[in-house]
Amino acid sequence: MNTAVSRTDCLQGRLAELARLRPGWHDGQGQGLDAEQLAWLAQSWHARDMQSLPQPFAYPTFEGGVLLEWDTPLHATSVEFARGRKVAQLLVVDLTCASAPALVDRFHDLSDDTAWAELANQLRPWVQHNASTLAA
């Protein structure tokens, strides 16, 4: 029996967990997440081959969105999906210099495949570079 869990299943499982959060999930604060949007995100991530990227951590935001994050010793890289919108903000911050401005701060309208490809192309060097740095 194969007990390996795919990286897509890990993200989809985490998004399913987030879908169960109710309003006030953090000490009485925090909006509930939109289950329909989470399903869209899980399906879109899988359909556009984003699972070829290193596995992100997935967190809820207080505003009811989702934050995908890749943390390494060099950079904090995140993609935030706002509640109820098919828009994502890619943010890359240099962790080696507290006063450095964001290296990348860009919004993507993810209503079409071209935008997903652009997001993947901008995200890949940051998360794959960092993943290889950790392995070294």
C-alpha positions as CSV (number, residue, x, y, z in Angstrom):
1,M,0.0,0.0,0.0
2,N,1.3,3.4,-1.0
3,T,1.0,5.8,2.0
4,A,2.8,8.7,0.4
5,V,0.8,11.9,0.4
6,S,1.2,14.2,-2.6
7,R,2.1,17.8,-2.1
8,T,-1.2,18.8,-3.8
9,D,-3.0,16.7,-1.2
10,C,-1.2,18.4,1.6
11,L,-2.2,21.9,0.4
12,Q,-5.8,20.8,-0.4
13,G,-6.0,19.2,3.1
14,R,-4.8,22.4,4.8
15,L,-7.3,24.5,2.8
16,A,-10.1,22.1,3.8
17,E,-9.0,22.7,7.4
18,L,-9.2,26.4,6.9
19,A,-12.6,26.1,5.4
20,R,-13.9,24.8,8.8
21,L,-12.8,28.0,10.6
22,R,-15.8,30.1,11.8
23,P,-16.0,33.8,12.4
24,G,-14.0,34.7,15.6
25,W,-11.6,31.8,15.1
26,H,-8.8,33.7,16.8
27,D,-9.8,34.8,20.3
28,G,-13.1,36.2,19.1
29,Q,-11.5,37.9,16.0
30,G,-11.0,36.9,12.5
31,Q,-13.5,36.5,9.7
32,G,-14.5,33.0,8.5
33,L,-13.1,31.9,5.2
34,D,-15.1,31.5,2.1
35,A,-15.3,27.7,1.3
36,E,-16.1,28.4,-2.3
37,Q,-13.0,30.5,-2.7
38,L,-10.8,27.9,-0.9
39,A,-12.2,25.3,-3.3
40,W,-11.3,27.6,-6.2
41,L,-7.8,28.1,-4.9
42,A,-7.2,24.4,-4.3
43,Q,-8.5,23.5,-7.8
44,S,-6.6,26.4,-9.5
45,W,-3.3,25.6,-7.7
46,H,-3.6,22.0,-8.9
47,A,-4.8,22.7,-12.5
48,R,-2.1,25.2,-13.2
49,D,0.7,22.9,-12.1
50,M,1.7,25.1,-9.1
51,Q,2.3,22.0,-7.1
52,S,5.7,21.8,-8.8
53,L,6.8,24.6,-6.4
54,P,8.0,23.7,-2.9
55,Q,5.1,23.1,-0.5
56,P,3.9,26.3,1.1
57,F,2.6,26.8,4.6
58,A,-1.0,28.0,4.5
59,Y,-2.5,30.3,7.1
60,P,-5.8,32.2,7.4
61,T,-5.8,36.0,7.5
62,F,-7.9,38.0,9.9
63,E,-9.7,39.4,6.9
64,G,-10.9,36.0,5.8
65,G,-8.2,35.4,3.1
66,V,-5.4,32.9,2.8
67,L,-1.7,33.4,3.1
68,L,0.7,30.9,1.5
69,E,4.2,31.3,2.8
70,W,7.7,29.9,2.2
71,D,10.2,30.8,4.9
72,T,13.9,30.3,4.6
73,P,16.9,31.9,6.2
74,L,17.3,34.4,3.4
75,H,13.7,35.4,2.4
76,A,10.1,35.4,3.5
77,T,8.1,34.8,0.4
78,S,4.3,34.9,0.5
79,V,1.2,35.0,-1.7
80,E,-1.9,36.4,-0.1
81,F,-5.3,35.7,-1.5
82,A,-7.9,38.3,-0.4
83,R,-11.3,37.1,0.7
84,G,-13.9,37.0,-2.1
85,R,-11.4,38.1,-4.8
86,K,-9.4,36.2,-7.4
87,V,-6.4,38.5,-6.8
88,A,-3.1,37.6,-5.2
89,Q,-0.3,39.7,-3.7
90,L,3.2,38.3,-4.1
91,L,5.6,39.7,-1.5
92,V,9.3,38.8,-1.1
93,V,11.2,40.3,1.9
94,D,14.9,40.0,2.6
95,L,15.3,38.6,6.1
96,T,19.0,39.4,6.3
97,C,18.4,43.2,6.4
98,A,15.5,44.5,8.6
99,S,15.5,47.9,6.9
100,A,15.5,46.7,3.3
101,P,12.4,47.4,1.3
102,A,10.4,44.5,-0.2
103,L,12.2,42.8,-3.0
104,V,9.0,42.0,-4.8
105,D,5.5,43.5,-4.1
106,R,3.1,42.7,-6.9
107,F,-0.6,42.1,-7.4
108,H,-1.9,39.5,-9.8
109,D,-5.4,39.2,-11.2
110,L,-5.8,35.5,-11.3
111,S,-8.9,35.3,-13.5
112,D,-7.0,33.7,-16.4
113,D,-4.3,31.1,-17.0
114,T,-1.8,33.7,-18.2
115,A,-1.8,35.4,-14.9
116,W,-1.3,32.1,-13.0
117,A,1.7,31.4,-15.2
118,E,3.2,34.8,-14.5
119,L,2.7,34.3,-10.8
120,A,4.4,31.0,-11.0
121,N,7.3,32.4,-13.0
122,Q,7.8,35.2,-10.5
123,L,7.5,33.0,-7.5
124,R,9.6,30.1,-8.6
125,P,13.1,31.7,-8.4
126,W,12.5,32.8,-4.8
127,V,11.1,29.6,-3.4
128,Q,13.3,27.2,-5.4
129,H,16.5,29.2,-4.7
130,N,15.7,29.2,-1.0
131,A,14.8,25.5,-1.0
132,S,18.2,24.7,-2.6
133,T,19.9,27.0,-0.1
134,L,18.3,25.0,2.8
135,A,19.4,21.7,1.3
136,A,23.0,22.8,1.0
